[in-house]
Amino acid sequence: MPVPFQRVYLESAGYFMPGEPVSNEGMDAYIAPLNRMSERIKRRILAENGIRERYYAIDAEGRTVHSNAQLAAGAVRHCLEQGAAELSRVSLLASGSSGGDTLMPGFANMIQGELAAPPMETLSVHGICAAGVSAIQAAAQGVEMGAHRSALAVASEMPSRLFKRSRFAARGYDCDFDSHFLRWMLSDGAGALLLSDGAPALAGTPGAPGVRLRLKWIHQRAFSGDYPVCMQLGLTEDRARGHLDFASWAEAEAAGALSLRQDIRLLPHLFDIGIHEYAGLVRKGWLDPARVDHFLCHYSSEKFIPVVDGLMQKAGLAIPRERWYSNLAWRGNTGAASIMIMLAEFLQTRRLEPGEQIFCYVPESGRFMAAYMLFEVEAVDAAVASVPVRAAAAAPADADAEAIAPPHDPAGAPGALGGLLTELASIWHDYRSRVWRTPLVRQIRERRFALPDYLNWMENWIPQVREGSKWMREGAASLGQPYEALASLIGVHAREEQDDFMILFKDYRKAGGSVADIDALRRNPGGEALNAYLHGLAATPNPIGLLGAIYIIEGTGQRIVPALLPLIKAGVKLPPEALRFLEYHGHNDENHLNRWLAAVEMAMALDEEGGAARRIIDTARHTAALYLMQFEHVTQQQPKRA
């Protein structure tokens, strides 16, 4: 499942390309032919990959002009300059690369040293093309969790040192095709992104000072258990021995264990799995191809453009070619750095408008991995992370999950409840995001929700609603001194809801429901689990945690249901009297949530042991998971009938 983000923004992006661009004709000065095969292989590969220029951090004599750490540091400096940001405010540096200048220490530490950066947290991701996305994800998660206000992700590659002719002397300049192949494909460069939890205008974007770029989610998945090694450095050609298994480095080099090679015969499988995973993201509601305005795809060769496009077409999920962007032709294939260099140059050359989405796809051929990112352009004056409560209650029919605010805005909370409501809001954001992508809600959002679907949902939901007032009464009865007033307040709430299930059942019957005896309806597995959990908790002494359950359940009625109701009305032709419960729930739960806030204040004021907040939070988290299960099972299993 993708990792969603609510408050991570791309503040600026930069890149560093060493030296002057090297044309196809000028490559031999750096990557000299090895034998009679070289020129023929070079012509074939360059004709297919579409690369016209690339950059090398070595000179024509093979001497290193810039180290890999220096490339990365150059990209970081350019990124910070673009955003007029100071390195001193960055507290996390995450790097991605197929290899730094040293086997140890970690590459991120070497970059930190090159920058003479102040003390900070570092993380080195070792991989190939997707390592840059892994670095971005690590930095974004640090920001999302609140551990860091600003974080840098940087990726840098310097394969040219492996390609110079002298590297093949130990083998008598004899080289198999798989080793030849990458000499004409890969080159040097670095890219960097600055992520923050604020909402600044995106730096360096032409003509658009009033926009910012929010990271919505990142998804990565490796398939290394399904396929053999495709691209590798450190194994012999037959993959039987590793470079450390030899008596010396010289012997390893002579045996070809230090040659970077790729088995191109395996590459078609890479795109098959990548597009299959992409289709899964669309199917589960994480991405809508029609909403993608800009598609940044890291393909290693233009030969693969029709391959990717064709697979997307076959899946019925194509993104029009005019929305694709790549700088492969003039920046070259820089491995893990490619997507960052691509994104940085894209942002510095394109005008963006609020509402536009940027979708990034990175296939990695090492042992097969696929990585995806989705960014969305926002107006700088747009609300951050959530919208005001009243606006959320009247969410538009096509509202995204992000537009559905938590039941109570932590910013407007009474002082003593700020911390509790903030943590509950975090649980809520994850819960409503998952609910928004369940098959049931996707049916509603995509106008595929017909009358049989509505009736099936009701047959699952009615027996669950029936239990609500029961466990609330049990919980109120389990409250002892000094919680009598709280028990009374919960009792009032239970009385108001005790007939809700009958209203819902009558709506169901008026909509054409065929089950005449309400006792014939059974909860689905999710509803059964939720019911068992809440009844069990209600039977314990002083079950204060039930307030967390009410937060999720009432919040669903007051936030999610109103957003779905216009879509249900548009897709299912029902008489008004068949929607009384859904209409009533959305309006009345606003009062219920105000009462909930008063109950929480009362519980916190009476909490002498200091454990009430944690009990409420834990119960909210468990309830969210079980309520989500109830949503998911609506489309998986028909309710049992007597």
JOTASUL-V156855 format. One record per pair of residues at least 24 apart in sequence whose ideal C-beta (glycine too) atoms are under 6 Angstrom apart, sorted by the first residue. I is the first residue (numbers start at 0). GAP is how many residues later the second one is. If there is no record, write none. Layout:
{{I:GAP} {I:GAP}}
This chain:
{{1:215} {1:217} {1:284} {2:215} {3:213} {3:429} {4:135} {4:139} {4:210} {5:379} {5:423} {6:190} {6:378} {7:132} {7:135} {7:136} {7:187} {7:207} {8:187} {8:190} {8:203} {8:205} {9:183} {9:203} {10:72} {10:183} {10:185} {10:189} {11:67} {11:70} {11:71} {11:182} {11:191} {12:66} {12:180} {12:330} {12:331} {12:334} {13:61} {13:64} {13:65} {13:68} {13:178} {13:330} {14:60} {14:176} {14:326} {14:329} {15:55} {15:58} {15:59} {15:62} {15:174} {16:38} {16:172} {17:37} {17:39} {17:48} {17:170} {18:36} {20:32} {21:32} {21:34} {22:30} {28:31} {29:26} {30:132} {30:152} {31:133} {33:134} {33:139} {33:141} {34:138} {40:139} {41:142} {44:139} {45:138} {47:253} {47:255} {48:252} {49:252} {49:279} {50:281} {51:277} {52:277} {53:133} {53:278} {54:132} {54:133} {54:134} {55:104} {55:132} {56:101} {56:131} {57:102} {61:102} {61:104} {66:34} {67:32} {67:33} {67:88} {67:90} {68:32} {68:41} {68:42} {68:45} {69:44} {70:85} {70:119} {71:39} {71:82} {71:84} {71:118} {72:38} {72:41} {72:42} {74:79} {74:115} {74:116} {74:117} {75:78} {75:116} {78:113} {78:115} {81:121} {81:122} {82:111} {82:120} {84:109} {86:30} {87:30} {88:61} {89:60} {89:62} {90:29} {90:57} {91:29} {91:47} {91:50} {91:56} {91:59} {92:27} {92:29} {92:59} {93:29} {93:41} {93:44} {93:45} {93:59} {94:29} {94:40} {94:59} {95:29} {95:35} {95:36} {95:38} {95:39} {95:59} {95:240} {96:59} {96:239} {97:30} {97:237} {127:207} {127:236} {127:238} {128:206} {128:207} {128:233} {128:235} {129:232} {129:234} {129:239} {129:241} {130:205} {131:204} {131:207} {131:208} {132:229} {132:238} {136:81} {138:56} {139:55} {139:75} {142:52} {142:54} {148:48} {149:46} {150:44} {151:42} {152:40} {153:38} {154:36} {154:181} {154:182} {154:185} {155:34} {155:181} {156:177} {156:178} {156:179} {156:180} {157:30} {158:27} {159:28} {161:98} {169:83} {169:84} {175:61} {177:83} {177:84} {177:85} {178:80} {178:82} {180:81} {181:78} {181:80} {184:148} {185:147} {186:145} {188:145} {188:148} {188:152} {189:147} {190:146} {190:149} {190:150} {190:153} {192:147} {198:185} {200:179} {203:144} {204:142} {204:147} {205:145} {206:144} {207:143} {207:144} {209:170} {210:141} {210:143} {210:166} {211:166} {211:168} {212:162} {212:164} {213:162} {213:164} {214:160} {215:158} {215:160} {216:157} {217:155} {218:153} {219:151} {220:56} {220:149} {221:147} {222:50} {222:145} {223:143} {226:141} {228:138} {229:33} {229:36} {229:135} {230:31} {230:134} {230:135} {232:27} {269:93} {269:95} {269:98} {270:36} {270:37} {273:89} {273:96} {274:36} {276:93} {278:36} {278:38} {281:35} {283:153} {284:152} {284:157} {288:28} {288:30} {290:66} {291:27} {291:65} {291:67} {292:63} {292:64} {293:29} {293:31} {293:64} {294:24} {294:28} {294:29} {294:64} {295:29} {295:46} {295:64} {296:64} {297:40} {297:41} {297:64} {299:33} {351:25} {353:24} {353:25} {391:167} {392:169} {394:168} {396:169} {396:170} {398:164} {400:31} {400:32} {400:35} {403:28} {403:155} {403:159} {406:144} {406:148} {406:186} {419:193} {422:194} {423:127} {423:196} {426:193} {426:194} {426:197} {430:193} {433:194} {434:196} {437:193} {437:194} {438:196} {439:191} {439:194} {439:195} {443:120} {443:123} {446:124} {448:122} {450:121} {453:118} {454:58} {456:177} {457:50} {458:62} {458:180} {459:64} {459:174} {459:179} {461:39} {461:42} {461:43} {461:59} {462:58} {462:60} {463:59} {463:63} {464:35} {464:36} {464:39} {465:35} {466:64} {467:29} {468:25} {468:28} {468:29} {470:63} {470:64} {470:67} {473:64} {474:63} {474:68} {474:71} {477:65} {478:63} {481:124} {485:116} {485:117} {488:110} {502:77} {502:78} {503:77} {506:71} {506:73} {506:74} {509:67} {509:68} {510:63} {510:67} {519:121} {519:122} {520:118} {521:117} {521:118} {523:109} {523:113} {524:108} {525:103} {525:104} {525:107} {526:103} {528:97} {529:96} {529:100} {532:93} {543:59} {543:68} {543:71} {544:70} {544:71} {544:74} {546:52} {546:53} {546:69} {547:68} {547:71} {547:72} {548:70} {548:74} {549:46} {550:69} {551:68} {551:71} {551:72} {551:75} {553:35} {553:38} {553:39} {556:28} {556:32} {557:31} {557:32} {557:35} {560:24} {560:25} {561:24}}
